[in-house]
Amino acid sequence: MTTAQLNSEIWHSMSIIADDEGLMRRAAKYLRNLAAEKTADPTEMSREDFFARVDAAKKGKSKAFSNVAELDNYIRSL
């Protein structure tokens, strides 16, 4: 199903329940919860994105540190 078809289906369903305040309240609550899930963690990424970044990092330049102090000094120097 395309985005346009989904959009059409949603608006059609909304037109059916538009005259029932109780159903509209339930729909609004559900949509708020759904939107909150989407925006809950902007740093979260999919497994595919994560592993793609790991693979890209393996191909690029890397640094190794023998202890935490070395890593700390490197980060502070940036």
N, C-alpha and C positions, 0 to 999 in steps of 0.2 A: 504494500500500500504506500502510495507516495505521500509526501507532506501535504500537498494540496488536497488529496482525498481525506487524509486524517483531519485537516482543518475543516473541511466541509462536514465531515461526520460529527465533529465536536460542536460546530455551530448549529447543525440540525438538532442534535440532542439538547442543546441549550434552549432552542426555541420551543421544544416540547415541554420542558420543565419551567419555562420563564414565568408562567402565571402561578406557580406554587412556591410561596415564600419559604416553606420548610425545605423543599428539595433544593432551592437555590442556595439556602444557607449551608446545607450539607455539601453541595458542589463547591461552594466558595471555600469551605473549611478544607475539603480534600485538596483543592488546587493550591491553597496556601501551604499545606503540608508537603505537597509534591514539589512546589517551588523551593521550599526550605531544604529539601533533600538535595536539590540541584546545587544550591548555593552554600550548603553546609561546610564544605571544605574545598576551597579553591586550589589547594595544593595537591589534592588527590588526583592520581592519574590511573589510567587503565593498565592492566598487566602488559598489554602489547606495547604501550608507550614506554613503560618502565624498562622492559627488556630491550626495546629499540635504543633507548638511551644508554643502557649498559653496553650493548654491542658497539655503539658509536664511540663510547668512551674507551673501549678496549682497542679500537683502531687508532685513536689519537694519542697525543703526548700524555704521559702520566708521571706522577711523582710518587716516590716511596719514602716513608719516614720510619726510622728505627725506634722512635719513642714519641710519646705525646708531647714532650717539650719541643722537639723539632717541628712537629706539626703546628703547635701553638706559635712558635716563632715565625714560621712561614706565613701563617694566616695573619698575624699582626703586621707583617711586612707588606701586605697587599694594599 
